[in-house]
Amino acid sequence: MTQAPPVLSYISPRRPGDARNAVDEAIVSRQSIRQFLPRAVPRETIAHVLEVASRAPSGTNTQPWKVYVLQGASRDVLVEKVCQAHDALYANPALAAEYKEEYDYYPEKWVSPYIDRRRENGWGLYGLLGITKGDKDKMHAQHHRNFQLFDAPVGLMFTLDRVMGRGSLVDYGMFMQNLMVAARGLGLHTCPQAAWNGFSRIILPHIGAGEGEMLVCGMALGYADETALVNTFRTPRVPAAEFTTWLD
């Protein structure tokens, strides 16, 4: 094994006309925003972001992504439907059998270090918001914010044809990352949300998805409320040296 190269600064100083630094800045400034402004996002801006994102690679160029953009009444009605279902589920946990995800986003059994990172993330956010362990009502209220799209004016729902293999989810991840980085380049923010997955039986008919489609996840898109306390939360990252093995 050889010695790893020196670690670069997290965000290098910006130099006019340096596209590399612009890309770096868009990537590292991306975060999951949990409070948006009511400011509308022009349709042409959303369309541009989607066109840029479409340059993502995919196995044999299958381009398996399908995107449904919700604004205005279509957004508001879906928010109302899912919020009602989420509240009903909280009141009666037996309803959980009616709301199943179509694929396992998380493992059935958590192990270290992943469970440790999950706990760090959850309690870091809840601690910032003053939500203590065991306060189920406040936890539910914060989780409920997912289904209000954190007040973002745009909701995106991503679907995949069920006939596709698991590799298409890898393709999808690259597409969504492109989308989020392109959004940052235009001053927008996002929050990718797996929370919607359990409510696909409500979402898919609402968006007019075909019978062969499954929900991959949702995403909030808009302009961040920079004054919101919740948006000061930044998740830590493991240094690259911890997950990288250098071979000669």
C-alpha positions as a printed NumPy array, in Angstrom:
array([[  0.   ,   0.   ,   0.   ],
       [  1.169,   3.541,  -0.626],
       [  0.666,   6.646,   1.422],
       [ -2.537,   8.548,   0.696],
       [ -2.209,  11.898,  -1.052],
       [ -2.619,  15.033,   1.073],
       [ -6.188,  15.953,   1.994],
       [ -7.527,  18.987,   0.162],
       [ -9.358,  21.762,   1.976],
       [-13.104,  21.203,   2.364],
       [-13.987,  24.167,   0.161],
       [-11.124,  25.639,  -1.832],
       [-10.941,  29.4  ,  -2.352],
       [-13.134,  30.402,  -5.261],
       [-11.354,  31.741,  -8.324],
       [-13.217,  33.539, -11.113],
       [-13.891,  31.223, -14.032],
       [-12.741,  28.111, -12.171],
       [-15.46 ,  25.572, -12.978],
       [-13.86 ,  22.964, -10.721],
       [-14.344,  25.144,  -7.654],
       [-17.915,  25.979,  -8.669],
       [-18.74 ,  22.269,  -8.798],
       [-17.011,  21.613,  -5.472],
       [-18.946,  24.448,  -3.87 ],
       [-22.287,  23.19 ,  -5.215],
       [-21.593,  19.701,  -3.853],
       [-20.389,  20.648,  -0.383],
       [-23.041,  23.343,   0.104],
       [-25.812,  20.836,  -0.547],
       [-27.663,  19.86 ,   2.6  ],
       [-31.095,  18.521,   3.463],
       [-33.164,  21.656,   4.016],
       [-36.067,  21.329,   6.447],
       [-37.621,  24.772,   6.142],
       [-38.243,  26.463,   2.801],
       [-39.493,  29.893,   1.804],
       [-42.883,  30.179,   0.046],
       [-41.079,  31.749,  -2.922],
       [-42.188,  30.108,  -6.178],
       [-39.71 ,  28.337,  -8.447],
       [-40.227,  29.133, -12.153],
       [-41.192,  26.148, -14.274],
       [-38.358,  26.834, -16.705],
       [-35.876,  26.664, -13.809],
       [-37.165,  23.245, -12.757],
       [-37.074,  22.068, -16.363],
       [-33.473,  23.232, -16.713],
       [-32.4  ,  21.37 , -13.564],
       [-34.041,  18.189, -14.839],
       [-32.333,  18.516, -18.236],
       [-28.946,  18.877, -16.554],
       [-29.654,  15.943, -14.236],
       [-30.522,  13.746, -17.216],
       [-26.841,  13.598, -18.139],
       [-26.361,  11.119, -15.284],
       [-24.869,   7.778, -16.327],
       [-26.978,   4.627, -16.279],
       [-26.353,   0.987, -17.112],
       [-26.383,   0.609, -20.919],
       [-27.986,   4.077, -21.014],
       [-31.353,   2.767, -19.786],
       [-32.154,   6.125, -18.103],
       [-34.714,   4.483, -15.774],
       [-35.893,   7.613, -13.958],
       [-39.421,   8.995, -14.14 ],
       [-40.137,  12.297, -12.411],
       [-43.455,  13.834, -11.37 ],
       [-43.353,  17.536, -10.507],
       [-46.022,  18.771,  -8.101],
       [-46.831,  22.459,  -7.687],
       [-49.892,  24.424,  -6.719],
       [-53.095,  22.437,  -6.204],
       [-51.559,  19.056,  -7.114],
       [-48.912,  19.579,  -4.442],
       [-51.334,  20.832,  -1.816],
       [-53.855,  18.02 ,  -2.282],
       [-51.172,  15.322,  -2.012],
       [-49.762,  16.974,   1.109],
       [-53.215,  16.949,   2.679],
       [-53.88 ,  13.307,   1.774],
       [-50.589,  11.993,   3.123],
       [-50.635,  14.18 ,   6.222],
       [-54.065,  12.773,   7.096],
       [-52.805,   9.218,   6.58 ],
       [-49.695,   9.893,   8.673],
       [-51.8  ,  11.255,  11.543],
       [-54.178,   8.301,  11.307],
       [-51.251,   5.892,  11.44 ],
       [-49.894,   7.623,  14.531],
       [-53.291,   7.352,  16.222],
       [-53.693,   3.704,  15.202],
       [-50.36 ,   1.863,  14.616],
       [-52.298,  -1.206,  13.425],
       [-52.754,   0.645,  10.119],
       [-49.059,   0.084,   9.388],
       [-49.991,  -3.041,   7.43 ],
       [-51.663,  -0.782,   4.859],
       [-48.55 ,   1.329,   4.311],
       [-45.624,  -0.766,   3.14 ],
       [-42.545,   0.306,   1.236],
       [-41.939,  -1.569,  -2.002],
       [-38.245,  -2.072,  -1.375],
       [-36.   ,  -2.157,   1.685],
       [-34.42 ,   1.246,   1.954],
       [-32.98 ,   0.425,   5.376],
       [-31.663,  -2.897,   6.733],
       [-33.914,  -5.202,   8.747],
       [-31.262,  -5.371,  11.454],
       [-29.013,  -2.422,  12.206],
       [-25.34 ,  -2.956,  13.027],
       [-22.436,  -0.68 ,  13.908],
       [-21.21 ,   1.72 ,  12.557],
       [-24.44 ,   2.452,  10.67 ],
       [-26.735,   2.419,  13.698],
       [-24.317,   4.77 ,  15.466],
       [-24.406,   7.256,  12.62 ],
       [-28.183,   6.993,  12.432],
       [-28.526,   7.761,  16.138],
       [-26.048,  10.611,  15.92 ],
       [-28.063,  12.097,  13.071],
       [-31.432,  11.711,  14.77 ],
       [-30.47 ,  13.018,  18.162],
       [-28.393,  15.801,  16.658],
       [-31.463,  17.113,  14.846],
       [-33.88 ,  16.499,  17.705],
       [-31.482,  18.012,  20.207],
       [-31.224,  21.181,  18.147],
       [-35.027,  21.399,  18.075],
       [-35.432,  20.666,  21.786],
       [-37.107,  17.292,  21.245],
       [-36.195,  14.944,  24.082],
       [-36.049,  11.157,  24.054],
       [-39.498,   9.676,  24.568],
       [-41.395,  12.795,  23.453],
       [-43.376,  10.916,  20.834],
       [-45.773,  13.761,  20.031],
       [-42.96 ,  16.154,  19.136],
       [-41.155,  13.442,  17.193],
       [-44.317,  12.76 ,  15.225],
       [-44.787,  16.474,  14.555],
       [-41.241,  16.796,  13.223],
       [-41.595,  13.688,  11.062],
       [-44.908,  15.105,   9.854],
       [-42.993,  18.028,   8.367],
       [-41.711,  15.64 ,   5.686],
       [-45.228,  15.305,   4.344],
       [-45.659,  19.065,   4.258],
       [-42.534,  19.148,   2.079],
       [-41.047,  21.411,   4.749],
       [-43.178,  24.138,   3.093],
       [-41.266,  23.853,  -0.198],
       [-43.396,  25.013,  -3.159],
       [-42.235,  22.089,  -5.308],
       [-42.483,  18.381,  -4.612],
       [-40.797,  15.799,  -6.819],
       [-41.83 ,  12.149,  -6.863],
       [-39.489,   9.64 ,  -8.461],
       [-40.685,   6.308,  -9.814],
       [-39.103,   3.277, -11.415],
       [-40.599,   0.52 , -13.553],
       [-40.746,  -2.615, -11.398],
       [-39.314,  -4.704, -14.232],
       [-35.937,  -3.002, -13.763],
       [-33.179,  -4.556, -11.644],
       [-31.626,  -3.273,  -8.442],
       [-28.83 ,  -1.689, -10.446],
       [-31.331,   0.908, -11.641],
       [-31.474,   2.243,  -8.083],
       [-27.747,   2.966,  -8.402],
       [-28.482,   4.841, -11.633],
       [-31.257,   6.69 ,  -9.844],
       [-28.925,   7.828,  -7.096],
       [-26.586,   9.383,  -9.641],
       [-29.499,  11.105, -11.364],
       [-30.8  ,  12.545,  -8.097],
       [-27.351,  13.744,  -7.052],
       [-27.022,  15.514, -10.394],
       [-30.393,  17.127,  -9.792],
       [-29.484,  18.342,  -6.313],
       [-26.113,  19.73 ,  -7.399],
       [-27.646,  21.45 , -10.433],
       [-30.254,  22.985,  -8.13 ],
       [-27.509,  24.384,  -5.903],
       [-25.9  ,  25.967,  -8.935],
       [-29.074,  28.032,  -9.364],
       [-29.374,  28.99 ,  -5.696],
       [-31.984,  26.344,  -4.919],
       [-31.976,  23.752,  -2.162],
       [-33.479,  20.292,  -1.809],
       [-34.339,  17.58 ,   0.674],
       [-34.43 ,  13.993,  -0.622],
       [-37.108,  12.116,   1.311],
       [-37.5  ,   8.365,   1.687],
       [-40.23 ,   9.135,   4.228],
       [-42.828,   9.214,   1.44 ],
       [-42.164,   5.604,   0.412],
       [-44.606,   4.022,   2.824],
       [-47.479,   6.032,   1.362],
       [-47.047,   4.934,  -2.248],
       [-50.617,   3.57 ,  -2.378],
       [-51.784,   7.177,  -2.   ],
       [-49.065,   8.851,  -4.04 ],
       [-48.957,   6.701,  -7.179],
       [-52.65 ,   7.127,  -8.108],
       [-52.447,  10.838,  -7.3  ],
       [-49.572,  11.458,  -9.699],
       [-51.01 ,   9.202, -12.383],
       [-48.189,   6.654, -12.325],
       [-48.632,   3.508, -14.376],
       [-49.429,   0.127, -12.844],
       [-45.883,  -1.066, -13.439],
       [-44.238,   1.794, -11.543],
       [-42.986,   1.846,  -7.957],
       [-42.1  ,   4.841,  -5.83 ],
       [-38.371,   5.363,  -5.299],
       [-38.621,   8.426,  -3.037],
       [-39.745,  12.044,  -2.94 ],
       [-37.894,  15.346,  -2.793],
       [-38.642,  18.888,  -1.679],
       [-37.283,  21.669,  -3.902],
       [-37.22 ,  25.404,  -3.342],
       [-35.38 ,  28.267,  -1.689],
       [-34.059,  27.714,   1.821],
       [-35.226,  29.808,   4.745],
       [-31.787,  30.898,   5.901],
       [-33.187,  32.201,   9.215],
       [-34.67 ,  28.849,  10.31 ],
       [-32.908,  27.162,  13.225],
       [-33.452,  23.721,  11.721],
       [-31.382,  24.672,   8.682],
       [-28.293,  25.226,  10.825],
       [-28.134,  21.451,  11.261],
       [-25.281,  19.973,   9.24 ],
       [-24.6  ,  16.264,   9.334],
       [-20.997,  15.159,   9.857],
       [-19.096,  13.085,   7.328],
       [-16.545,  10.34 ,   7.871],
       [-13.125,  11.434,   6.539],
       [-12.23 ,   9.836,   3.224],
       [ -9.228,   8.176,   4.871],
       [-11.621,   6.017,   6.913],
       [-13.432,   4.481,   3.948],
       [-10.616,   4.408,   1.387],
       [ -8.024,   1.713,   0.806],
       [ -5.106,   2.625,  -1.431],
       [ -3.597,  -0.21 ,  -3.474],
       [ -0.526,  -0.383,  -5.691]])
